[in-house]
Amino acid sequence: MQNKIIKINNVLVEHFGIPPRNKKLPNPVEMLIGTILSQNTNDRNSYQAYKNLKEKYKSWDEILTARRSSIESVIKVAGLGKQKSEAIKSFVQELHEKKGKLSLNYLNRMDESSAIEELTKYKGVGVKTASCVLLFALDRNVCPVDTHVHRTVNRIGITKQNTPDKTFFALNEDFPSKIAHPFHTNLIRLGREVCKPKKPSCSICPLLKICDFKDKNLEKTAPSKQNAFMLLDNIS
């Protein structure tokens, strides 16, 4: 599987380029909150909700005493306001109770598996959110799996799993070093622009010749126009 991942990564980098990322790693707490906001919405709306939070609350400690309904009103542009505000409020409270401060720096002493296990103990934090914290804030070579990554790697034939979490653990069991960020980010672009859930544009896919997907759509189509803005590379 390693060789196939490396080959696919090389093709995607040639096609999309090397994705830009922050030179300075963001705060893991901010990354976790940003990832919660990113669920089931587009990057622009979730980034606006993140900026709204930062403007409303000058420090995350203020969320400890903020009403959940107030948090919900601030992040409503991202959708699922009640669910996301509950997750953010709960996480901040649990972390403060556990560590006495709002810091996830203690994760630096853990390996990837232990850090994922630790983060998913927090209510409302799943495997995808935890793995995003590891990749984007702690610079670990972990490839998060969202709906796009799940769909594409299973169509391509890297894994054969029926849920994103199962795909995550299968994909990261022996993942090649130093390529998690471009691989993850370019697969999201592939899933948004080409390998769409319904009627994928296989005829223009850079991975056409090495993809195992049986129901290829070979009609001539143009790629979907997408904004290349990626929320988690802009959290700071």
N, C-alpha and C positions, 0 to 999 in steps of 0.2 A: 504493500500500500504506500510506503514511503516514496518509492520511485515514481508512482503514478501521481501523487500529490505534488512532487517537485516538478514533474513534467507539466502538469496543469497550471501550476503557479507561474512557470516560465512563459507559457502561452498567454495567460491572462495579463501578466506584466507587459508583455510585448504589445498586447492589444489595448489595454487601458492605461498602462504606465504604472509607476510606483506611486501608491497613494500617499499624499502628504500627511504629516501628523505633527502634533505639537512638539517643539523641541524640548519643552519643559513638561515633565509628567504632572498631570493634574492631581489634586487632592483626592484620595480614594473615596472619602465620604461624598464629595461632590460628584464623583463619577457614578457612585451607586445611586444617588438621588436622580441624576440625569438619566440614567438607564431606566429607572422606574418610570420617569416621565415619557420615555421613548416608546413605551409599550402601546401597540395598536394605534399608532398615529404616524404622521410623516415627520421627518426631521425638522422641518421649518416650524411646525406647531409646537413640537416638544422643546425646541430651543427657545422659542418665545416664552413658553411656560417656565423654563429654567431661568431665563433672564428676569422674568417677573418675580420669581422667588428671591433671587439675589438682590433685586431692588427693594423688595418689601422687607426682607429680613437681612439685616446687616451682618449677622452671624448665624450659623445654624443653631446655636444655643437658644436663640429667640424662638425657634420652633418648639422647644420644650414646653413653653408656656402658652404658645399660640393655640387658639381653638382650631380643631380640625376643619370646621366649616369655613374658617377664614383662609386656611391653606387651600381648600378646595376652590374658593372663589378666585384665588390668585392664579391657579394652574388650569382653570377651566378650558383654556384654548387647546390643551393637549387631550381633552376628552377623558372619560372615565374618572372624573374628578374625585368622586367619593372614594373609589377604590384606591386611587393613587395617593390621595391625601392621607388615607388610613395607613397605607404602607410606609409612607415617608415619616409620619408622626410616630408610628410604632417603632420603626427602625431607630430613629433618633433617641427615643426614650429607652429602648432596650440597650443600645450602645452606651448611653450615659450611665445607666444603672450598672452595667457590667464593668465598665472601665473607668467611670468617674469623669470622663471627658469624651468629646466627640472626635475620636481619632481611630483610624484603622491601621496605624503604622505597625501594630503588633503582628499583622499578617506577614510582614517582611521576614519574620523568623520561621514561617511555615513553608512547606513545599506546596506545590500546586493542589494536590489532592486534599491535603489538610485544610488549605485555605478555602477551597470550594465547600468542603464539609462545614467549616466554621461559618461562612457567610450565609449558607442556606438554612442555618438555625434561626436566623432572624425572620420574623413573620413577614411574609410578602416578598421575600427575596428567593428567587428561583435560581436554577443552574445557569441560565443565560445571563441574568444580571450579575451573578457572582463571577462568571468567567469574563464578562466585560470589564469588571473592576481589575481583574488580574492582568488582562491584556493591555488595556488603555491607561491604567493608573499605576500599575506595578511593573509594567514592561515584561511580563512573563510570556513565554512562547506557548500560549494557549489560544486555540481558535474557538471563539464563541459560535453558537449555532442558533440563528434565528430562523424564521420561516423560509427566507430566501436560501440560506446556506443549507438548511435541511433538504429543501426541494432539489437544489442543484447537485449536491454531492451524491444524493441517492439516484437521481436520474443519470448522472455521469457514470456511476458505478463504483465510486470510492467506498461507499457503505451501502448496506441494505437494511435500513431500520425504519420503523413506523412512527417514531416520535422524535421531536427535536432533542430531547434529553438523551435518548438512546443513541442518536446520531452523534451527539457531543462526546459521549464516553467512548464510542467506537472510533471516532475520528482522532481523538486525542490520546489514544492508548500508546501510540508510538509515532508522534507527530514530528516531522523533520524540523530541525533547529532553525531559528532566525527568520522564518517566513510566515509566521502566524498572522501578522498584521496585514501585509499585502494580500495574502490568500483570502482571509476573511473579508476584507473590504472589497476586493475585486469580485468575489463571488456574490456579494450583495448587489453590486452594480450589474453583474450578469443576470441575476434573478429579477431585477427591476426592469432592465432594458431589453433583454433577449429571452431568457429562460422563464417566461411568465407562467403563472399557474395554469391558465387556459390558453390554448393555441400559441405555444412558444414559437419564436422566430428562428427555428433551427437552421434555415438556409443561410443565415448570416452569422451563425454562432462560431466563434473562433475555435470552439472545442468539438465541432461537428464530427471530425474524423476519429476522435478518441472517446466519444460519448457513447454509453451503452443504452441510452434511452430508446425503447422499441417503437414508441408512437411518435416518431419525429414528424414535425410539420415542415415540409420542404417547399411550401409555397413561398414565392418571392415576396418578402415583406421588408419594410423599413424598420429600423430599431425605434423603440419608444423613446421619445425625447424626455430625458430625465435631468434633474439638477444634481450635479455631483456632490453637493453639500452633504457632509456626513456629521451628524450631531456629535458623536462621541469623540471625534477628533477636534472638536471645537469647545469642549468643556474646559473651563479654566477658572 
